[in-house]
């Protein structure tokens, strides 16, 4: 079963989401996919076919990204994103779920698991962002400059696109025209940069070792050994700080695990959940 995309209001902001897989009453754990920075639920499209036969899958675009609202009132902190996911579950009457997050989405999933250990059964993190600290103060102050959204759009669009994509994948053949168009589509809208500025202002530092130690749920960390965005050493540090975690790394793989290794990632997910 695959449903067309839907929208609903969650915590005062319009969220776009999709549902894939078998009906909830027939499924194993409900899976909720959370994308990373400058991304959307599009990034998981190759995983759905491998998992839809066993699970009900919900994938949402976070506020500020994809087809969700570029709200000027939403508080774009990691903790508030976590609260939004729990409210998303409430409105869909999902009592418990497994969270699967890529990059910044993985950090949000861990934050959500810490907030609600009874409802989040497990977490699967794909190249999870972490240990980066707060946003640079000068950068944060720059977001208050007049026309800063337009300056940010100019900066983001002036660089060579193919070169930027080559930093997030190991094998350049994974970069297709359709893929680039889908990722670049939001970058053409000025309201996207309004949200990006608010994220820079609101994003708190990543969870520290003490906070991570509070997450008792089983956590599977999946990584690319050639990840240039969030290097494998970050995953190894998470492995030390999370009390119930395991780490698997893939050869010749960069940051976009769901794009580069969908079959292997799906197999690892199935093993972890079974």
N, C-alpha and C positions, 0 to 999 in steps of 0.2 A: 504494500500500500504506500503510495506517495501522494500527498496532498499538495495542492497549489499553495503558494505563499499566502500568509495571513498577516493581519495587523491587529494589535489590541493595545489599549492603554495600560501601562504598568507604572505605578508610582508617579503618575502625572506626565509620562512621556510615551509617545507612540512607538511601539516595538514591532519590527518585521520579523517573522519567524516562519520556519517550514517544519513539516512533520513527515517523516519517512518511516518505513518499516511496517511491522505487523501491529494489530490493535493491542492496546495496553494490557487487556485482560489475558491475552495469549502470550505475552512477551516475558522474557527474562527481565533483568533490571532495565528501567527506563534510562536512556542515555541523553544527556544534554551537552551539546557542543558549544564551546565558547571560543571565538576567533581571537586573533592577536591584533597588535597595533597596525594601523594602516591597512586593515584587512576586513573580511566579512565572512559570512557563512559559506560563501563561494569556495573558500579555501579547503573545505572538507568534502567537496563533491565526489572525489574518487573513493572516499571511505564508505559512503552510504551503501553502495551495491554489495559490499562485502559483509555488512553488518545488519542490513535491513531484514534478512530472513529470520533473525532471532530476537531482535530488539525493537522497541519503539524509540525512535530517534527524534529529538527536538533540537533544532539549531536556530539560534537567534543572532540577529545583528545587534550589537551593543549600541546604546544611544551615542550618537555622533558618528556612527560608521554604517557602511552599507546602505540599506534602504530604511533604516530606522531614523527617527526624528533627530535632527541636528539642534537639539534643545538649547535655549539660552538661559534656562532656569535649572536644569539638571546639575547636580554636583558630581563632577567627573573624578571621583576618587575610587581607588580599588575597593575600599570597604563598601562604598555605596553601590558600586557595580555588583558586589556580592549580595547586598540587600535586595537589589533589583532581581537577581536570579531567584532568590527565595520567594519573592512576591510573584514572579513569573510562574513558579511551581504552584503557589497557592491558587492563582487564578485558573490554572489548568487542572487543579485537584490532583497534583502529583505529590504523593506523600513522601516518597523517597526516590533518590536518583543517584546515578553515577555521573560525575562531571568529567568531561574530556575537554581540555583546553590547550591551545597552542600559544606559545610565547607569552605575551601579556595576558592572554586568556587563561593560561595555566596558572599564573600568579593569582588571577581573580578566582579561579576554581579553588585554590588552596585557601584563599581568604574566606570564601563561602563555606568551605568545610570546617574551618575554625569557628565560624559564627554559629553553625548549626550541625554539630556532630551527629545528632540523631536522625537527620534527614539526608545527609550526604553519605552514602554508603562507602564509596571509594572515589579516588581521584586518579585520572590518567593525564599526565602532563607531557606534552610534546615540546621539547626545547623550551622549557619554562624560563621566562625572564625573571631575574632576581639579583639581589645584592648590588643594585645599582645606585642606591641612595635617592635623595630627592632631586627634583629638577633644578638645574643650575639657576641661581638667583638672578643673574643678569638676563638669562633667557626668559625667566618668568616676568621680570620687569618689562622686557621688550614687548610682551604681549599686550601691554597697556598703551603702546604708542599709537598715534593716529594712523589709520590705514594699515595696521599691522597684519590684518587678515590678507590683504592684497599683496603685501610684501612676502608673507609666508607662502602664498600661492605661487608667486613668481619664483621664489627660491626652490620650491618643491618641483616645479615644472621645467626649470632651466637645465637640469642635469640630463645627461644621456641615459635614456630609459633602459636600454639593453644592458649597459654597464651596471646600473643599479640592481637589476634583476640577477645579474651574474654573481652578485655578492651573497644572495640568499639561496642559491642552488649550487650543487656541486657539478652537475652535468648540464651544460647549457642547452642541450637538446630538449630539456624539460620546459624551456621557455617557448611558448607558442604565442601567436598573435592574439588568439581568443583570450588567453590567460592575461596578457599584458593589458588588453582593452578592459577586461573586467576589473583588474586591480587599479587601473588608472582612471576609470570612470568617475569615482567620487572626488578625485583630486582636481576635477575641473569645476566643481561647484564651490562658490564662495562660502556658503553656509557650513561646509565641511571644515573650513579653516576657523570659523567662529567657534566650533566645537573643539577643534584641536588646541586653540588658545586656552580654553577653559580647562582642558585636560592638563595642560602644562601648569596651570595655576593650582589646580586641585589635587593633582596626583601626589599622594604622600609617599614616603620611602617604602621600599619593599619590606616584608615581614623579616624580623631579625630571628636569630637562632632560638631565642626563648619562645617567641610566638610560634615558630614552626614546630617546636617540640610539643606544643599543645595539640597538634593535629595527630590523632591516634589512628585514624582510618588508614587502611592499606592504600599505598600510593605507588603507581607504576610510572617511572620516568623513562621516556623514550627520547633518544638523542641521535643526531648525526655527528659522526666523528670529525667531519670537515665543516662544522657549523662556524661561520665567521661572525655571525650576529650575536649569538649566545653560545659561547664555546663550551665544550664538554666539561671543562673544569667547574663550570657552574652547576652542572648536573651532579658531579661528584661531591660538591659542597652541600647540595640539597640532600644527597644520600646520607651525609653525616648528621644533618640537623633534623631530618624527619625520622621519627622513631620507628616507622613501619613502612619503609620504602625499599624499592628495588629499582635498579637501573639497567637498561639495555641500550647499547649503542650500535649504530649501523655503519658499516664501511661505506666509503664513497658517497656520503650523504651530507647535504648542507642543512640549512635552517628550515626549509619548507618540507618537512617530513611527510605531511599528508599528500603533497604533490609528487614527491620523489619516490616514496616507498609505501604506496597505499596497501598493497597486498601484505607486506611484511608487518606494517603497523597494525592492520586489521587482525592478522593472525596473533600478534602479541596481545591485542586487546581481548580477543576471544579466549586465549589461554588464561589471562589474568582474571577474567570474569567467570570462567567455568570452574 
